[in-house]
Amino acid sequence: MDFNFSLFLMAFGLACCIEALLWLVSPNGMRDMVLKLAEQPADRLRLCGLMLLAFGLAVCAAGRSLM
């Protein structure tokens, strides 16, 4: 399996653009979200991270199957 560094950089750049758009469109909403996240217990944050990881892997698998 060859690692496509160019594709990796494009995916990382796209993720950064999406993150930046959230802060650009609604800075107060993002600030409130960060404050709410800081109040959450570690177990809940860990579970959310696990669910997001599973979702990301599923999206990557779906994308690979379309190639």
CORQUISUL-V901223 format. One line per field, one symbol per residue. phi: phi as a letter, one per 20 degrees, with the letter a starting at -180 (. if undefined). Layout:
phi = ???
//
This chain:
phi = .eeefffgfffffffffffffffffbffffffffffffeffgfffffffffffffffffffffffef
//
